[in-house]
Amino acid sequence: MTSATDRSATDRSATDRTALFHALHAPGPLVLPNAWDVASALIVEAAGAKAVATTSAGVAWSLGAPDGDALDRDLAIGLVARIAAAVGVPVTADIESGFGEDAAGVAETAKAVEEAGASGVNIEDGQGAALRDVQEQRERLQAAREGGPTLYINARVDVFLRGIGEPKERLRHALDRARVYLEAGASGIFVPGVTDLETVELLARNINAPLNVLAGPGAPAVRELGTAGAARISVGTALASAAYATAKKAAEELLAKGTYDSTGEGLGYGELNALFR
């Protein structure tokens, strides 16, 4: 049975990690190699990450669902709780658009994620191939803030990622949404689909909060993005996709050729198993 003293110590630990996570965004950049299960979270932590961020797509795939608000909320939050319990650094969870049909549902999700031990969440404004109405998204973010009052809420603006509107209007559109989302209680703004340094600089200069960008092959290096003003740099599905690519290549080699060369760079059993002790 957990004593009141034990619960108090746990609460303090969660509070400390959340305060740390907020602070890690300044001056930045905070670099987040996204994880999708407990093992990948432990690997990311062991590599030196100051926090662990989940990738919603990777989490969904690992739990048998496609990305795009199809994953059961309880399954997603259960995984967040297991990751938060396994690592010593702050955890931020990608909760897609909030796992809720309405604002009340988003509030319930945020509350549950905070109770699971996470320090932050990502909430996207995409809906299918379009974007949610900006006022509806304001209400959903306000609800997330009410449900998770201490969370670092990273509000995602999908104007560039989804190619919404005319290219010359996207910067203004993204900035307009960012302003509304910050008024609604967001802590930071995530604008995936942008890595050119000029646009990153314009976004960072005109958003009065930490800017998160999504990087990957072909993007400028972390140092360059940070110099342009990015306070947070994540890689989304990149690590999960690379891991699954290795599994695909190794399985195809084994079945087609009967050889095992593709598994040669795998982590040793002892090294991986030791992460769980």
FITIZA-200404 format. One record per residue (C-alpha): residue number from 1; x, y, z. Coordinates in steps of 0.05 Angstrom, whole numbers, always signed. Last residue first. Layout:
<recs>
<rec seq="NUM" X="X" Y="Y" Z="Z"/>
...
</recs>
This chain:
<recs>
<rec seq="277" X="+338" Y="-53" Z="-289"/>
<rec seq="276" X="+301" Y="-42" Z="-355"/>
<rec seq="275" X="+360" Y="-11" Z="-393"/>
<rec seq="274" X="+401" Y="-73" Z="-378"/>
<rec seq="273" X="+359" Y="-115" Z="-426"/>
<rec seq="272" X="+381" Y="-71" Z="-484"/>
<rec seq="271" X="+455" Y="-76" Z="-470"/>
<rec seq="270" X="+452" Y="-150" Z="-453"/>
<rec seq="269" X="+414" Y="-168" Z="-516"/>
<rec seq="268" X="+462" Y="-129" Z="-560"/>
<rec seq="267" X="+433" Y="-73" Z="-601"/>
<rec seq="266" X="+425" Y="-89" Z="-674"/>
<rec seq="265" X="+479" Y="-72" Z="-725"/>
<rec seq="264" X="+485" Y="-142" Z="-753"/>
<rec seq="263" X="+411" Y="-154" Z="-762"/>
<rec seq="262" X="+414" Y="-138" Z="-836"/>
<rec seq="261" X="+468" Y="-192" Z="-846"/>
<rec seq="260" X="+422" Y="-249" Z="-828"/>
<rec seq="259" X="+417" Y="-297" Z="-887"/>
<rec seq="258" X="+363" Y="-344" Z="-911"/>
<rec seq="257" X="+359" Y="-307" Z="-977"/>
<rec seq="256" X="+286" Y="-290" Z="-986"/>
<rec seq="255" X="+258" Y="-302" Z="-916"/>
<rec seq="254" X="+318" Y="-277" Z="-877"/>
<rec seq="253" X="+331" Y="-219" Z="-923"/>
<rec seq="252" X="+258" Y="-198" Z="-923"/>
<rec seq="251" X="+255" Y="-201" Z="-847"/>
<rec seq="250" X="+320" Y="-162" Z="-839"/>
<rec seq="249" X="+297" Y="-107" Z="-887"/>
<rec seq="248" X="+229" Y="-100" Z="-855"/>
<rec seq="247" X="+258" Y="-98" Z="-784"/>
<rec seq="246" X="+309" Y="-46" Z="-805"/>
<rec seq="245" X="+255" Y="-4" Z="-837"/>
<rec seq="244" X="+214" Y="-11" Z="-773"/>
<rec seq="243" X="+271" Y="+19" Z="-733"/>
<rec seq="242" X="+281" Y="+76" Z="-783"/>
<rec seq="241" X="+206" Y="+91" Z="-783"/>
<rec seq="240" X="+205" Y="+93" Z="-707"/>
<rec seq="239" X="+264" Y="+140" Z="-706"/>
<rec seq="238" X="+235" Y="+187" Z="-759"/>
<rec seq="237" X="+163" Y="+188" Z="-734"/>
<rec seq="236" X="+166" Y="+258" Z="-706"/>
<rec seq="235" X="+236" Y="+288" Z="-709"/>
<rec seq="234" X="+235" Y="+342" Z="-655"/>
<rec seq="233" X="+268" Y="+410" Z="-648"/>
<rec seq="232" X="+250" Y="+460" Z="-593"/>
<rec seq="231" X="+270" Y="+532" Z="-584"/>
<rec seq="230" X="+276" Y="+547" Z="-658"/>
<rec seq="229" X="+303" Y="+617" Z="-667"/>
<rec seq="228" X="+346" Y="+617" Z="-729"/>
<rec seq="227" X="+407" Y="+601" Z="-687"/>
<rec seq="226" X="+370" Y="+539" Z="-661"/>
<rec seq="225" X="+354" Y="+517" Z="-732"/>
<rec seq="224" X="+428" Y="+525" Z="-750"/>
<rec seq="223" X="+453" Y="+486" Z="-689"/>
<rec seq="222" X="+403" Y="+431" Z="-700"/>
<rec seq="221" X="+427" Y="+420" Z="-771"/>
<rec seq="220" X="+387" Y="+445" Z="-830"/>
<rec seq="219" X="+335" Y="+397" Z="-858"/>
<rec seq="218" X="+351" Y="+347" Z="-913"/>
<rec seq="217" X="+336" Y="+286" Z="-871"/>
<rec seq="216" X="+293" Y="+305" Z="-811"/>
<rec seq="215" X="+267" Y="+364" Z="-772"/>
<rec seq="214" X="+200" Y="+385" Z="-743"/>
<rec seq="213" X="+200" Y="+455" Z="-713"/>
<rec seq="212" X="+180" Y="+478" Z="-643"/>
<rec seq="211" X="+176" Y="+553" Z="-628"/>
<rec seq="210" X="+178" Y="+579" Z="-556"/>
<rec seq="209" X="+129" Y="+636" Z="-543"/>
<rec seq="208" X="+114" Y="+706" Z="-568"/>
<rec seq="207" X="+110" Y="+685" Z="-641"/>
<rec seq="206" X="+135" Y="+738" Z="-689"/>
<rec seq="205" X="+210" Y="+730" Z="-685"/>
<rec seq="204" X="+206" Y="+654" Z="-682"/>
<rec seq="203" X="+161" Y="+650" Z="-743"/>
<rec seq="202" X="+204" Y="+698" Z="-783"/>
<rec seq="201" X="+267" Y="+660" Z="-764"/>
<rec seq="200" X="+237" Y="+593" Z="-782"/>
<rec seq="199" X="+215" Y="+623" Z="-849"/>
<rec seq="198" X="+285" Y="+646" Z="-865"/>
<rec seq="197" X="+317" Y="+582" Z="-841"/>
<rec seq="196" X="+278" Y="+535" Z="-886"/>
<rec seq="195" X="+253" Y="+480" Z="-840"/>
<rec seq="194" X="+177" Y="+487" Z="-843"/>
<rec seq="193" X="+128" Y="+429" Z="-848"/>
<rec seq="192" X="+114" Y="+426" Z="-774"/>
<rec seq="191" X="+96" Y="+490" Z="-736"/>
<rec seq="190" X="+94" Y="+475" Z="-662"/>
<rec seq="189" X="+75" Y="+533" Z="-616"/>
<rec seq="188" X="+89" Y="+539" Z="-542"/>
<rec seq="187" X="+54" Y="+545" Z="-475"/>
<rec seq="186" X="-17" Y="+544" Z="-501"/>
<rec seq="185" X="-69" Y="+579" Z="-457"/>
<rec seq="184" X="-124" Y="+602" Z="-504"/>
<rec seq="183" X="-88" Y="+668" Z="-517"/>
<rec seq="182" X="-29" Y="+627" Z="-540"/>
<rec seq="181" X="-74" Y="+589" Z="-589"/>
<rec seq="180" X="-103" Y="+654" Z="-616"/>
<rec seq="179" X="-34" Y="+683" Z="-630"/>
<rec seq="178" X="-10" Y="+619" Z="-662"/>
<rec seq="177" X="-70" Y="+617" Z="-708"/>
<rec seq="176" X="-55" Y="+687" Z="-734"/>
<rec seq="175" X="+19" Y="+670" Z="-741"/>
<rec seq="174" X="+3" Y="+608" Z="-782"/>
<rec seq="173" X="-44" Y="+647" Z="-828"/>
<rec seq="172" X="+7" Y="+702" Z="-838"/>
<rec seq="171" X="+61" Y="+652" Z="-856"/>
<rec seq="170" X="+14" Y="+613" Z="-900"/>
<rec seq="169" X="-9" Y="+671" Z="-944"/>
<rec seq="168" X="+47" Y="+669" Z="-996"/>
<rec seq="167" X="+38" Y="+594" Z="-1004"/>
<rec seq="166" X="-36" Y="+601" Z="-1021"/>
<rec seq="165" X="-83" Y="+562" Z="-975"/>
<rec seq="164" X="-68" Y="+503" Z="-931"/>
<rec seq="163" X="-8" Y="+461" Z="-951"/>
<rec seq="162" X="-21" Y="+408" Z="-898"/>
<rec seq="161" X="+47" Y="+414" Z="-863"/>
<rec seq="160" X="+49" Y="+490" Z="-875"/>
<rec seq="159" X="-18" Y="+507" Z="-842"/>
<rec seq="158" X="-13" Y="+451" Z="-790"/>
<rec seq="157" X="-6" Y="+493" Z="-727"/>
<rec seq="156" X="+9" Y="+450" Z="-667"/>
<rec seq="155" X="-2" Y="+475" Z="-597"/>
<rec seq="154" X="+51" Y="+452" Z="-548"/>
<rec seq="153" X="+17" Y="+452" Z="-481"/>
<rec seq="152" X="+67" Y="+448" Z="-424"/>
<rec seq="151" X="+23" Y="+417" Z="-371"/>
<rec seq="150" X="+11" Y="+448" Z="-303"/>
<rec seq="149" X="-64" Y="+463" Z="-310"/>
<rec seq="148" X="-80" Y="+398" Z="-345"/>
<rec seq="147" X="-156" Y="+396" Z="-351"/>
<rec seq="146" X="-165" Y="+471" Z="-352"/>
<rec seq="145" X="-108" Y="+480" Z="-401"/>
<rec seq="144" X="-135" Y="+424" Z="-445"/>
<rec seq="143" X="-204" Y="+458" Z="-444"/>
<rec seq="142" X="-173" Y="+524" Z="-466"/>
<rec seq="141" X="-139" Y="+486" Z="-522"/>
<rec seq="140" X="-204" Y="+455" Z="-545"/>
<rec seq="139" X="-240" Y="+521" Z="-542"/>
<rec seq="138" X="-186" Y="+556" Z="-583"/>
<rec seq="137" X="-190" Y="+499" Z="-633"/>
<rec seq="136" X="-264" Y="+511" Z="-642"/>
<rec seq="135" X="-248" Y="+585" Z="-652"/>
<rec seq="134" X="-196" Y="+569" Z="-705"/>
<rec seq="133" X="-243" Y="+523" Z="-744"/>
<rec seq="132" X="-206" Y="+457" Z="-749"/>
<rec seq="131" X="-157" Y="+450" Z="-805"/>
<rec seq="130" X="-163" Y="+410" Z="-869"/>
<rec seq="129" X="-143" Y="+343" Z="-897"/>
<rec seq="128" X="-175" Y="+305" Z="-839"/>
<rec seq="127" X="-178" Y="+352" Z="-781"/>
<rec seq="126" X="-113" Y="+387" Z="-765"/>
<rec seq="125" X="-106" Y="+431" Z="-704"/>
<rec seq="124" X="-55" Y="+389" Z="-667"/>
<rec seq="123" X="-46" Y="+381" Z="-592"/>
<rec seq="122" X="+23" Y="+364" Z="-565"/>
<rec seq="121" X="+26" Y="+349" Z="-491"/>
<rec seq="120" X="+70" Y="+364" Z="-431"/>
<rec seq="119" X="+97" Y="+342" Z="-364"/>
<rec seq="118" X="+71" Y="+270" Z="-364"/>
<rec seq="117" X="+60" Y="+232" Z="-300"/>
<rec seq="116" X="-3" Y="+193" Z="-316"/>
<rec seq="115" X="-43" Y="+245" Z="-276"/>
<rec seq="114" X="-23" Y="+298" Z="-326"/>
<rec seq="113" X="-44" Y="+252" Z="-384"/>
<rec seq="112" X="-111" Y="+238" Z="-350"/>
<rec seq="111" X="-125" Y="+312" Z="-339"/>
<rec seq="110" X="-106" Y="+328" Z="-411"/>
<rec seq="109" X="-151" Y="+272" Z="-437"/>
<rec seq="108" X="-211" Y="+295" Z="-395"/>
<rec seq="107" X="-202" Y="+366" Z="-420"/>
<rec seq="106" X="-200" Y="+342" Z="-492"/>
<rec seq="105" X="-266" Y="+305" Z="-481"/>
<rec seq="104" X="-298" Y="+368" Z="-454"/>
<rec seq="103" X="-273" Y="+407" Z="-515"/>
<rec seq="102" X="-309" Y="+359" Z="-562"/>
<rec seq="101" X="-299" Y="+292" Z="-596"/>
<rec seq="100" X="-239" Y="+278" Z="-553"/>
<rec seq="99" X="-173" Y="+243" Z="-563"/>
<rec seq="98" X="-137" Y="+310" Z="-560"/>
<rec seq="97" X="-121" Y="+326" Z="-633"/>
<rec seq="96" X="-61" Y="+279" Z="-634"/>
<rec seq="95" X="-42" Y="+265" Z="-561"/>
<rec seq="94" X="+33" Y="+273" Z="-570"/>
<rec seq="93" X="+59" Y="+262" Z="-500"/>
<rec seq="92" X="+114" Y="+300" Z="-464"/>
<rec seq="91" X="+158" Y="+263" Z="-414"/>
<rec seq="90" X="+206" Y="+295" Z="-365"/>
<rec seq="89" X="+269" Y="+256" Z="-348"/>
<rec seq="88" X="+276" Y="+197" Z="-300"/>
<rec seq="87" X="+248" Y="+144" Z="-346"/>
<rec seq="86" X="+206" Y="+82" Z="-332"/>
<rec seq="85" X="+146" Y="+111" Z="-296"/>
<rec seq="84" X="+136" Y="+165" Z="-348"/>
<rec seq="83" X="+140" Y="+112" Z="-403"/>
<rec seq="82" X="+89" Y="+67" Z="-369"/>
<rec seq="81" X="+42" Y="+125" Z="-357"/>
<rec seq="80" X="+47" Y="+148" Z="-429"/>
<rec seq="79" X="+32" Y="+77" Z="-452"/>
<rec seq="78" X="-31" Y="+75" Z="-409"/>
<rec seq="77" X="-51" Y="+143" Z="-437"/>
<rec seq="76" X="-50" Y="+117" Z="-508"/>
<rec seq="75" X="-87" Y="+53" Z="-491"/>
<rec seq="74" X="-140" Y="+92" Z="-452"/>
<rec seq="73" X="-149" Y="+140" Z="-510"/>
<rec seq="72" X="-163" Y="+85" Z="-561"/>
<rec seq="71" X="-123" Y="+100" Z="-625"/>
<rec seq="70" X="-160" Y="+123" Z="-687"/>
<rec seq="69" X="-145" Y="+198" Z="-678"/>
<rec seq="68" X="-101" Y="+200" Z="-741"/>
<rec seq="67" X="-46" Y="+148" Z="-738"/>
<rec seq="66" X="-65" Y="+77" Z="-753"/>
<rec seq="65" X="-77" Y="+27" Z="-696"/>
<rec seq="64" X="-42" Y="-35" Z="-670"/>
<rec seq="63" X="-9" Y="-10" Z="-606"/>
<rec seq="62" X="+60" Y="+0" Z="-636"/>
<rec seq="61" X="+29" Y="+34" Z="-696"/>
<rec seq="60" X="-9" Y="+83" Z="-652"/>
<rec seq="59" X="+52" Y="+100" Z="-610"/>
<rec seq="58" X="+94" Y="+111" Z="-673"/>
<rec seq="57" X="+41" Y="+156" Z="-703"/>
<rec seq="56" X="+32" Y="+196" Z="-639"/>
<rec seq="55" X="+106" Y="+206" Z="-631"/>
<rec seq="54" X="+126" Y="+210" Z="-558"/>
<rec seq="53" X="+173" Y="+261" Z="-528"/>
<rec seq="52" X="+227" Y="+244" Z="-477"/>
<rec seq="51" X="+266" Y="+298" Z="-441"/>
<rec seq="50" X="+338" Y="+319" Z="-431"/>
<rec seq="49" X="+361" Y="+268" Z="-483"/>
<rec seq="48" X="+429" Y="+237" Z="-467"/>
<rec seq="47" X="+431" Y="+173" Z="-507"/>
<rec seq="46" X="+407" Y="+135" Z="-445"/>
<rec seq="45" X="+343" Y="+176" Z="-447"/>
<rec seq="44" X="+330" Y="+160" Z="-520"/>
<rec seq="43" X="+344" Y="+86" Z="-507"/>
<rec seq="42" X="+297" Y="+86" Z="-447"/>
<rec seq="41" X="+242" Y="+119" Z="-489"/>
<rec seq="40" X="+254" Y="+68" Z="-545"/>
<rec seq="39" X="+245" Y="+11" Z="-495"/>
<rec seq="38" X="+183" Y="+42" Z="-464"/>
<rec seq="37" X="+147" Y="+53" Z="-529"/>
<rec seq="36" X="+141" Y="+104" Z="-585"/>
<rec seq="35" X="+200" Y="+152" Z="-576"/>
<rec seq="34" X="+214" Y="+219" Z="-609"/>
<rec seq="33" X="+286" Y="+245" Z="-610"/>
<rec seq="32" X="+274" Y="+312" Z="-575"/>
<rec seq="31" X="+324" Y="+368" Z="-578"/>
<rec seq="30" X="+310" Y="+429" Z="-534"/>
<rec seq="29" X="+341" Y="+489" Z="-569"/>
<rec seq="28" X="+341" Y="+522" Z="-522"/>
<rec seq="27" X="+343" Y="+588" Z="-484"/>
<rec seq="26" X="+294" Y="+572" Z="-457"/>
<rec seq="25" X="+252" Y="+511" Z="-474"/>
<rec seq="24" X="+284" Y="+470" Z="-419"/>
<rec seq="23" X="+249" Y="+513" Z="-367"/>
<rec seq="22" X="+180" Y="+484" Z="-381"/>
<rec seq="21" X="+208" Y="+414" Z="-377"/>
<rec seq="20" X="+243" Y="+429" Z="-311"/>
<rec seq="19" X="+179" Y="+454" Z="-279"/>
<rec seq="18" X="+144" Y="+390" Z="-303"/>
<rec seq="17" X="+200" Y="+346" Z="-276"/>
<rec seq="16" X="+197" Y="+381" Z="-208"/>
<rec seq="15" X="+122" Y="+373" Z="-204"/>
<rec seq="14" X="+126" Y="+300" Z="-221"/>
<rec seq="13" X="+180" Y="+289" Z="-168"/>
<rec seq="12" X="+140" Y="+328" Z="-117"/>
<rec seq="11" X="+79" Y="+286" Z="-131"/>
<rec seq="10" X="+119" Y="+222" Z="-123"/>
<rec seq="9" X="+148" Y="+246" Z="-57"/>
<rec seq="8" X="+78" Y="+265" Z="-32"/>
<rec seq="7" X="+51" Y="+197" Z="-54"/>
<rec seq="6" X="+106" Y="+161" Z="-15"/>
<rec seq="5" X="+92" Y="+204" Z="+47"/>
<rec seq="4" X="+17" Y="+189" Z="+42"/>
<rec seq="3" X="+34" Y="+116" Z="+41"/>
<rec seq="2" X="+27" Y="+69" Z="-19"/>
<rec seq="1" X="+0" Y="+0" Z="+0"/>
</recs>
